[in-house]
Amino acid sequence: MKKLVTSFKCLAVLSVLVLGSCQNESNEITQHETVQSKVSAADLKKETTPLLQSLPETVQTQLGESKKNLEKYLKNDLQIAGVNVVGNISTQKGIEISQKLVSDRDQFIALGNIMDPSSVKIGRIGDLYSGDDLAIAQEGLKETVTEQIKSGTHVLEIAWEGKNGKFTTLCFYNDSGIIWDNILGGLVMMDTRGNSEVSNNSAAKVVSTWYKQWWTASWLWGSKRGEIGYQITIYYSGSTVSNADVSDWGYISLGKAKSESKVIKKTGAYGKCQYALGLCTPTGSLSFNASKFSVSFSGLGSNIVSNGTKSLYP
């Protein structure tokens, strides 16, 4: 009986040793796979072919204007120090590496409105984002580059320097212009006060009038990137409103937008509408709450959100 007990003890010890060995081997494999799946700009360069032509004029202009606007609004906090053409992405593996690199937690990214320097944040993705925000940001970046980066897309490295030290980002482009860069695409230019316009009531017999308000986001090189807005129109006779309607819109290139509006008073002394508008870069998320009739932003990223009401009188 004692021999049997001893045998069981030996078997138990052996099982623990074998299990421990298997777990260690499994951990080593997992760690090895993690290391293997990590890619770098050097890996991307292996999947590109040299470009014989110089940078397209459009890309040169976009980089030049971006540099001017960064110098104007951010001063020495962030500046373009130089660019280096990498080549033409020529393989499917190159596309996949590009997608991984853009959303990698160790890559640099920026967010905010350069016309409001206090809103600007610059750093590694894994330092600026965490938890759900990190997941939203990485998924948004992956979706953006999956849609935009194709075989034949060109890539260059942009060298940056500023209060975060020196670092580089990958900038993807084609003959039509810049497609995506984590800094150039993560930042926006926008006047948070918005714009407004009122119809001209100088005509002798006016039966309607309207009011329009909108907010615009631009790329760093100045061209429009997106817009949200609404327009309310009232129909009246004398000082009495007989009807009212409202329209809304929202769109952004490489980002997300939402717009909702409704009339809450359409007859009487005035017309009134309610609006819920928002736009953001890919690293954030927008949601519309029907019960509160409002748009809200979550995550991190450059964004404009405007919820409110507007009354319009004859």
N, C-alpha and C positions, 0 to 999 in steps of 0.2 A: 504493500500500500504506500509506504514512504517513497519507494522508487517511482510509483505512478505519479504521486504529487510532485516529486522532483522533476519528472519528465514534463508535466504540465507547466511548471514554473519556467523551465528552459524554453519550452515552446512559446510561452507568453513573452519572454524577454526577446527571443528571436523575432517574433512578430512585430514588436515595438521597434526593434532596430531596422527591420526591413521597411516598415511603414515610414519611419523617420527618413530613411535613405531615399525612398520614393518621393516624399514631400520635398526634400532638399533638391532632388533632381528636377522635380516639377517646377520649383521656384527658380532654379537656375535657367530652365528652359524659358519660363515666362519672362525673366529678366533679360535673357538673351534676345527673345522676340521683341521686347520693348526697345532694346538698343537697336536691333535690326530695323525696326519700323521708323526710327528717328531719321529724318532726312535733313539735308542742309542745302544751301545755295550751290555748294560745290557739286552735289548730286544733280541739281537742275542743269548746271552748265554742261554736264556730260550728255544731256538729252537735247542740246541745242546745236544749231548749225550757224556758222558765222554769217553776219549780214554785210554785204558789200556796200550797200547804200548808207548814207548818213541818216540821222534822225529826220523824219518827215517834218516839213515846215510847221504843220499844225501842232505837233508835239513840242517843237522848239518854242513856239509862241505860248503854249499852255504852261510850260515849265517857266518861261521868262515872266509871264504875268503872275503866276503863283508866287514866284520869288519876290516880286515887287510888293504884292499884297501882304505876304508874310512879314517882310521888312517894315511895311507901313504900320501893321496892327500889332505884331508880336515882337517887334524890335529884335533883340538878340536872344529871345527865349527859344526860337526855333528858326533855323535858316538852312537853305539848300547849299551844301558845300561843294557838290560836284555830281556828275552823272557818268556812268560807265555802261556802254551797251554790251549786253551779255550775248544775245543772239536770237535766233528764231526757234521757237519750240517745235520740234520736228517729230516727236513720238508721243504715243498714248501715255507712256510712263512719265514723260515730261509734264504732261497735263496733270496727271495724278500727283506728282511731286509738288507742282505749283499749288494745287488745292490744299495739300497738307501744310505747305509752308505758310500760306496766307493766314491760316487759322491756328497755327502752332502757338502755344501759350508763351513761348520764348520770343516770338516776333514782336516788334514795336508797332504801336498803333496810336492814333490821336483821335480825340473827340472834342466837340465844342464849336462855338461860333467865334471865329477870329476877330469879328467886330466887337466882341465882348470878351477880351482876353481872360477875364476871371473865370470864364466857363470852360477854358481849354485845359485838357488833361493829356499828358503824353507819358507813355511808359510801355512796358511789356504787357501783352494781353493777360498773362497770368497774374500780374501785379495789380492791374486796374480792375479786373473782373474776378469774381469768385462765385461758387455755388451755382444757382440758377442763372444768374447774370452771365457767368462764364459760358454756360451751355448755350444760352440764347445768342451770345455774341459769336461763338465759334460756329454754330449752325447757320447763322445769318451770313457769315463770311464764306462758308463752304457753298451755300446756295448761290451766292453772288458770283463766285469764280467758276462754279460748275456751269452756270449759264453763259458766262462771258468769255472764258479762256478756252480757245479751240486750237487745233493743230494749225500752225501758221501764225499764231500770235507771237509778237516780239516781246522781249523782256529786257529791261535795263535796271541797273542798281542805282539808287539815289543815296548819296552820302549826306547825312544830316549832322548838324551840331547846334548846341544850345544849352539850356540849363540842365538837360538830362545827359549831357556829354555827347559823345560821338556814336552814331549807329547808322545802319543802312537798312533800306527797305527795297523790296522788289516792285518795280513798276511795269505793268503790262500794257501794251499799246499795239495799235495797227496803223495803217496809213491814214485813217480818219481821225486819230487822236488817242489820248490816254484812255484806257479801259478801267484800270483799277490800280490803286496803291493805297496801303493802309493809312498813310498820313494824308495824302491828297484827297482820298475818298472819304476818310473818316471825319475830316474837318469841313465846315461849310462857312459861307458868308451870308448873313441875313440881318435885315433890319427888323428887330422884334416889335417895333411900333406898327408895322404893317402899312398898307396903303389904302386909300378910300377914294371913291368917286361918286358924285351925285349927278343925276340927270339935269339937263338944262330946262328950267321952267319959264323961259322967256317967251314962249309961244302964247298967243292970245287965248286960245282955248285948249288948255291942257286937261286931259282926262286921266292921265297916269303919271306917276313919277317913281323913280327907283333909287336905291342906294346900294353900292357895292363895296365890299371890303375884302382885302386879300393879303396874304403873307407869302413872300418869295424866298426860296433858298437857292444860292448860287454855288457853282464850283469855285475853287480858289482862283481860277484864272478868269472868273467874271461872268461866264455864260450861265443862263438859268438852268437850274438842276431840278427844281420842283416848285409846286405852288399849292396852297389851300385857300379857299375863299367861299363867299356866299353872296347872293344878291336878292334883296327883297324889293318887290314891286307892289304898289298900291294903285287901285283904280277908284276914282272919286268924282263927285259932282259938288261943286262949291266947297264946303268944309266937311262933307260927309263921305266916308270911305264905304264903297259898296263891295269891294273884294280885295284880296291880297294873295300873293303867291311868293314862293321863295325857291331858289335853286342853289346848289352847292357843288364844289368840285375839289379834288385832291389828287395829286400825282407827284412822283419823284423818280428820277433816274437812279437805279441801284439803291433802293431803300423801300420804305413802306409808307403808305398814306391811307387815311380814312377821312370821310366827310359825311355828315348827316345834317339835315335841317328840317324844320317843320313850321307851319304857321300856327300861332297860338291866339291871334286875334285878327279877324279879317274884315270886320265891319264896325262902323261907328265913327268916333273922332279920329282914330288912327289905326294903322295896321302894325302887327308885331310878329316877329319870328324868333325862333330859337335855333342856334347852330352849335355843332360839335365838330371840331376840325383838328387834324393832326398829321404830321409827317415826321419821319426819322430816317437815319442811316441804318444799314443792315444789322448793326450790332444791338439794336433796341427792338422793342415790340410795342404795338398799339392795340388797344381794345376799346370797344364801344359798349357803354352801359345804357341799355334802353330805358330802364326805370329812372335813372338819373339824367338821362339824355346828355351824356358827356363822354368825351374821348379821354383816355388816360394813357400815359407812357410808362413803360417799365423797362428795366435793364439799364444799360448805359449807352449813350450815343448822342450825336447831334440831333436835336429835335425842336419842333415848334408845335405847341398845343394851344388851341384857343377854343374855349367854351363860353357861351354868353347869349344875350338876347339883344334885339335891335327893334326900336319903335320908329315908325316913319309916319309923319303927318303930311296932309295935303299942302 
